[in-house]
Amino acid sequence: MAETSISASRLIDAPADAIFEILSNPERHAALDGSGMVQSDSKSDRITAVGQVFTMNMHWDKMGGDYQTDNHVVGYDPNKLLAWKTAPAGEVPPGWEWVWELEPQGPDSTQVSVTYDWSAVTDKETLKKVSFPAVPQEDLDATLGNLAAQASDA
């Protein structure tokens, strides 16, 4: 069976609430992104609930350069879970999502996992156009490294 998700996990020396504070602020996502695709936030509010949509300015040569994505929040549990489905701006999400899970390992340490899941992508044209995973494992690892660095500066 073909792989339909990848994950990375890392123990970060920071409390879960400090890490969640970073992840729930779209303004911080460009500095976290290990792929280099996220350029900036498009004036989005802090993520506070399922159903919110936040827009990001992106750059990827396979998408013709600069473009925007709408990220539809599908999971929200303060200091534990944050998840969103990404779509080209103005479109319905085609099926991939990002899931962040935080598990406190004591007062100043958190196991953080990020999963990139494209199992719900069924459109054959999308599957032809985007070779999944569009973001490789090493970029997820780099994202967690960036998060660890930002959390230690907090």
Secondary structure, 3 states (H helix, E strand, C coil): CCCCEEEEEEEECCCHHHHHHHHCCHHHHHHHCCCCCEEEECCCCCCCCCCCEEEEEEEEHHHCEEEEEEEEEEEEECCCEEEEEEEECCCCCCCCEEEEEEEECCCCCEEEEEEEECCCCCCHHHHHHCCCCCCCHHHHHHHHHHHHHHHHHC
